């Protein structure tokens, strides 16, 4: 072995191989996929017949970009899928312009709020012109514990640009189904779709039954035969006035119809008829966990409390909300983060429909911060105290008291305060050695100002 070969092996030995992940992307119809949530979403893209994919890497979405980069020769090129690692989130969002006038599907990804800030100009234009081909924006939501960014909500971007927002329930089969349905939803309402993938959704492990990867009709190996010119898609007056009207007269109503007809949102019946819980898809699991700890649900997802799980959190579907809250005395809205957009809209739907129902939310749950298990359990326990008959109240109350007692016992074993754990760079991040080098340089040159990117 010559010196050059040895050096090459040394230089590449630290690189991670995604060979096993690529094998999972090649699974055929009827096979069983086992792996992480974000890789399952990657497989769902290939099953949906995309013609292009791109993005700007950032946790918890980096895996999607990294795996597809390694899969380019083996999977993407034979399928005619254009792959691009964009220079910024704005560049990634601009990729979707390919679907504005052409019936081709595409997907882009970036890290939640910071990425959406960079991409906001392109998003506004896409939201105005609308799309012809299915367009999906996969957002790596980084809210709460483990976050590395400022705490804001993606919901604001959805409302601002009238872009439907899917917040999927933490179930791998359901996440894959919703990813595939998101392209159909996009084509039905002529709008790009946000798919909000939280940290826990990206990193959960599970399984689902796969389908064959689908080659798009038009792709890099079989281009669209003729160029199309549509002046109505140009985001300038007078077309912009018609775009604004179309958003609220045509596109959002079409999104609601599709969601209703295809059961995007899910209803989980319980024994109670006079009370219930409405939750985002991304907080459904923690609500169910809270009910289980309070003795109101079992390990198989059966619950005594009726739950309406909103996988489509924008736009809301008034008919579904009205059906759920009618004949109920009280409901609890579990909406993570602030402002409480969903709770406010539900209250408006109840008021306009003249439905007499007490709506709880931020009065029983924290205004801000991640809704982890203990936080939601305490809020749900307070709600159950309000709505349950005396006998059932005692069951939930005893469960809550037992949990609190366990916490006291556990804390008694902690003799000294826990050491602080500030945020750190992800393992393998190239910025780690850069920071180490800068620290060494500071020892030689003294302190100096460092300007970095937002990631």
Protein Blocks (a to p, Z undefined) as FASTA:
>chain_A
ZZklmmmmmmmmmpccfklmmmmmmpcehiacdddfklmmmmmmmmnopabdcdddddfk
lmmmmmmmmmmmmmmmmnopacdddfbfklmmmmmmmmmmpccddddddefjlmmmmmmm
mmmmmmmnopfbdcdddddddehehiabdcddfklmmmmnopacddddddfklmmmmmmm
mmmmmmmnopacdddddfklmmpccddddddddddfbdfklccfbdcddfklpccdfklm
mmmmmmmmmmmmmmmmmmmmnomaacdddfbfkbccdddfklmmmmmmmmmmnopacfko
pafbdcdddfblbdcdfklmmmmmgopabdcdddedjddfklmmmmmmmmmnopacdddf
jlmmcfbdcddfklmmmmmmmmmmmmmcfklmmmmmmmmmmmmmmmmmmmmmmmbacddd
dddddehiaklmmmmmmmmmmmmnopadddddfZZ
